Amino acid sequence: MANDIRLNAGRHMPVIGLGTWPMDDAEAERAVATALELGYRHIDTAVRYGNERGVGRGLAASGLPREEFFVTTKLNGPHQGDGPAIDGLRESLDRLALEYVDLVLIHWPLPQRDLYVQTWRTFERAQEMGLARSIGVSNFKPAHLERLARETSVVPAVNQIQLNPYVTRQEHRAYHDEHGIVTSSYSPLGKGGDLLRDPVIGEVAKAHSRTPAQVILRWHLQLGLVPVPKSSREDRMRENLDVFSFELTPDDMRRISSLDKGGGVDSDSAGH
């Protein structure tokens, strides 16, 4: 399996990213620098995380050429609309000390404000201006994506949603696949450790002589998803990246997918 995935506009995104929520600047700087040294090439942040400066310092400390790493950020509610979106992205670039991001996402659709279509049109302009190589969304439902398809001209490259074996989002994934949108998974290992302790995950992990986290991340990859697990610990980062040398069986995949409990924190897409 290749270590990157082709986005709909032709660019490529590494299939595992480092999530940075809820790190502060100091922790993000250390984690990003360590992750890049270990071989990560995809770093995921957001305005709302409050750590873009730290991420930028970690990127700079790596000494890697700009074209060798992929950075995703997200604009939240105060930056919805026309001018605020461009200003917000420029402010993110300043904090990250970058000339462009590889991917910028609308963090939440916030349907009660009814600004996400206008914001998306502004994202299209930001892409034309070279401020973002690719543009996408986060926490969007198929209904929100349908509206973008009706009223705008660019299909989102990515929709980042909460997704793991307890929250498999089959309807969302099917819609994304049909329309050429890559599904990126946040909280890919679940929350609170329950998923990592699940007996089915444990049995599959034992059969492959792997850890529960590695099995779960491999499940994401074999579904064509892009997980962004968060960790600031070097041993966990190394473990999470070491998922390309084994393969789950069809029965493993079926058993893990059958753990779905439905729901998800972004079920109303109201967000922040």
C-alpha positions in Angstrom: 0.0 0.0 0.0 1.3 3.4 -1.0 2.0 5.8 1.9 0.1 8.6 0.3 -3.3 9.1 -1.3 -4.2 11.2 -4.4 -6.7 14.0 -3.8 -9.3 15.0 -6.4 -7.2 17.9 -7.7 -4.2 15.8 -8.3 -2.1 16.5 -5.2 -1.1 13.8 -2.8 -1.6 13.6 1.0 0.3 11.2 3.3 -2.1 8.6 4.6 -1.2 9.0 8.3 -1.1 12.4 9.9 0.0 13.6 13.4 -3.0 15.1 15.2 -2.1 17.9 17.5 -5.3 18.6 19.6 -5.1 19.5 22.5 -1.4 20.3 22.5 -0.2 23.8 23.5 2.6 25.5 21.5 5.4 24.0 23.5 4.2 20.5 23.3 3.3 20.9 19.6 6.7 22.1 18.8 8.4 19.1 20.4 5.9 16.6 19.0 6.1 17.9 15.4 9.9 18.0 15.4 10.0 14.4 16.8 7.3 13.2 14.4 9.1 14.5 11.3 12.3 12.9 12.5 10.5 9.6 12.8 9.2 9.9 9.3 5.8 11.5 9.6 5.1 13.9 6.7 1.6 15.0 7.5 0.8 17.4 10.4 -2.7 18.3 11.3 -3.6 21.5 13.3 -6.3 24.2 13.5 -6.9 27.7 14.6 -9.1 26.5 17.4 -6.2 24.3 18.7 -4.2 27.4 19.6 -0.9 25.7 18.7 -0.2 26.8 15.1 2.9 28.8 16.3 4.3 25.7 18.0 3.6 23.6 15.0 5.4 26.1 12.8 8.4 26.1 15.1 8.5 22.3 15.0 8.3 22.3 11.2 11.2 24.8 11.0 13.3 22.8 13.5 13.1 19.7 11.3 15.2 21.4 8.6 13.1 19.6 5.9 12.4 21.3 2.6 8.9 22.7 2.4 7.8 20.4 -0.3 8.6 17.3 1.8 5.8 17.8 4.4 2.1 18.3 4.3 0.3 20.7 6.6 -3.5 20.8 7.3 -5.1 23.6 9.3 -8.8 24.5 9.9 -10.7 27.7 10.2 -13.5 27.8 12.8 -16.6 29.9 13.3 -15.1 33.5 13.6 -13.5 33.0 10.2 -16.6 32.0 8.3 -17.7 34.4 5.6 -15.8 36.2 2.8 -13.2 38.5 4.2 -12.8 36.7 7.5 -11.8 33.5 5.8 -9.0 35.1 3.8 -7.8 37.0 6.8 -8.0 33.9 9.0 -6.0 31.9 6.6 -3.3 34.6 6.3 -3.1 34.8 10.1 -2.7 31.0 10.2 0.1 31.2 7.6 1.8 33.9 9.7 1.6 31.7 12.9 2.8 28.7 11.0 5.6 30.7 9.2 4.5 29.2 5.9 3.7 30.7 2.5 0.9 28.2 2.0 -0.8 25.2 3.6 -1.3 22.0 1.7 -4.9 21.7 2.9 -7.3 24.1 4.7 -10.6 22.9 6.0 -13.8 24.6 7.2 -13.7 23.3 10.7 -17.5 23.0 11.2 -20.4 23.9 8.8 -22.3 25.7 11.5 -25.6 25.5 9.6 -27.3 27.8 12.0 -25.1 30.7 10.7 -25.7 29.7 7.1 -22.2 31.0 6.0 -20.5 27.8 4.9 -21.3 28.2 1.2 -20.0 31.7 1.2 -17.0 30.5 3.1 -16.4 27.7 0.6 -16.5 30.2 -2.3 -13.8 32.2 -0.5 -11.8 29.0 0.0 -11.9 28.5 -3.8 -10.4 32.0 -4.2 -7.8 31.2 -1.5 -6.8 28.2 -3.6 -6.5 30.3 -6.7 -4.3 32.8 -4.8 -1.9 30.0 -3.8 -2.6 30.3 0.0 -3.8 26.7 0.1 -2.9 23.9 -2.3 -6.1 22.0 -1.6 -9.3 22.9 0.2 -11.7 20.8 2.2 -14.2 20.6 5.0 -14.6 18.9 8.4 -17.7 17.6 10.2 -19.8 18.1 7.1 -22.8 15.8 6.6 -23.8 14.6 3.1 -26.6 17.2 3.1 -24.0 20.0 3.5 -21.8 18.5 0.8 -24.8 18.3 -1.5 -25.5 21.9 -1.1 -21.9 22.8 -1.9 -22.2 20.7 -5.0 -25.3 22.6 -6.1 -24.1 26.1 -5.4 -20.3 26.0 -5.9 -17.9 24.6 -8.5 -15.1 22.9 -6.5 -15.6 19.5 -4.8 -13.9 19.3 -1.4 -10.7 17.3 -1.5 -11.2 16.0 2.1 -13.9 15.7 4.7 -12.4 15.1 8.1 -14.8 13.5 10.5 -14.8 11.6 13.8 -14.4 8.0 12.7 -13.2 4.8 14.3 -14.4 1.2 14.7 -17.0 2.4 17.2 -18.2 5.2 14.9 -17.8 3.8 11.4 -19.8 6.5 9.5 -20.7 4.2 6.6 -23.2 6.6 5.0 -20.6 9.4 5.1 -17.9 7.2 3.6 -20.1 6.0 0.8 -21.0 9.5 -0.1 -17.4 10.6 -0.1 -16.3 7.6 -2.2 -19.0 8.3 -4.8 -17.9 12.0 -5.1 -14.2 11.6 -5.0 -13.8 13.1 -1.5 -11.1 11.6 0.8 -12.3 10.7 4.3 -9.9 11.7 7.0 -10.5 10.3 10.5 -10.1 12.3 13.7 -10.1 10.4 17.0 -9.2 7.3 14.9 -8.3 5.3 18.1 -11.5 6.3 19.9 -11.7 8.3 23.1 -10.9 7.3 26.7 -9.1 4.1 25.8 -12.3 1.9 25.6 -11.7 1.0 21.9 -8.0 0.1 22.6 -9.2 -2.3 25.3 -12.0 -3.9 23.2 -11.6 -7.7 23.3 -12.1 -8.1 19.5 -9.4 -5.6 18.8 -7.2 -7.4 21.3 -7.8 -10.8 19.6 -6.9 -9.4 16.2 -3.9 -7.7 17.6 -2.6 -10.9 19.2 -3.2 -12.8 16.0 -0.9 -10.4 14.1 1.6 -9.8 16.9 0.7 -6.1 16.8 -0.7 -3.6 19.3 -4.4 -2.6 19.4 -3.5 0.9 18.1 -1.7 -0.6 15.1 -4.6 -2.9 14.2 -7.1 0.0 14.4 -4.9 2.3 12.2 -4.4 -0.6 9.7 -8.2 -0.9 9.6 -8.5 2.8 8.6 -5.8 2.4 5.9 -7.4 -0.7 4.4 -10.7 1.2 4.2 -8.9 4.0 2.2 -9.2 6.5 5.1 -6.5 8.9 6.4 -6.3 8.8 10.2 -4.7 11.5 12.2 -3.9 10.0 15.6 -2.7 12.4 18.3 0.4 11.6 20.4 3.2 13.6 21.8 5.1 10.5 23.0 7.9 9.3 20.8 7.2 5.6 21.4 3.5 6.0 20.5 4.3 8.0 17.4 6.7 5.3 16.3 4.1 2.6 17.0 1.4 4.5 15.1 3.5 4.9 12.0 4.6 1.2 11.9 1.5 -0.1 10.2 2.6 -0.7 6.6 4.2 -4.1 6.9 1.2 -6.3 7.7 -2.4 -6.7 6.4 -5.7 -7.5 8.1 -7.7 -10.3 6.7 -11.2 -9.8 5.3 -12.6 -11.5 8.4 -10.5 -9.2 10.6 -11.9 -6.2 8.8 -15.5 -7.5 9.1 -15.1 -8.2 12.9 -13.6 -4.8 13.6 -16.3 -3.0 11.5 -19.0 -4.9 13.4 -18.0 -3.0 16.5 -19.9 0.1 15.2 -22.1 1.8 17.9 -23.2 4.7 15.7 -23.4 8.4 16.6 -20.5 10.8 17.0 -19.8 14.1 18.6 -20.4 16.0 15.4 -23.9 14.5 14.8 -25.5 17.9 14.6 -22.6 19.6 12.8 -23.2 22.7 14.9 -19.7 22.7 16.3 -17.7 25.7 17.4 
